């Protein structure tokens, strides 16, 4: 895939993602997408959870501006209020 092709996929993802929802202590809580980054062969979506997110995290999901679930990932982590947590969704792009 050309650099222009990767750029098109990057712009499409970046412009259509609205937020991340985190399932913490049995309830979904909204989190901002910190940044979307493009490399030579991947697109990375970074989500930062600040000290307000406290408890057991069992799922992350990326939500589009249309309200659809773009991606979701299960987890099982205990987060305290002493520091933030950075999580990453990475999409490798390759032509087969």
C-alpha positions, 0 to 999 in steps of 0.5 A: 500500500502506498503512503497515500493509501495509509494516509487515507485510512488514517484520516478516515479513522481519525475523523470518525472516532469520537471517544473511548468508553471504559467498562469500569466497576460495571459501568461505562465511563467516557474517556477522550482519545488522546491522539491518533498516530500514523507510522509506516505500517500502522495506525495507533489510537492512544487513550489516556485514563486519568486519576478519576478512573478508579476500579476494575477495568474489564473492557475498552471500546472505541465509539464513532461519531455515528455512535457505532462501536469501531473496536473493543478490547477486553482487559482485567486490570485494577486501576488506582487513583495514584496515576494515569493509564495509557492504553493503545489500539494498534492497527497494522496495515499490510498488503497481502 
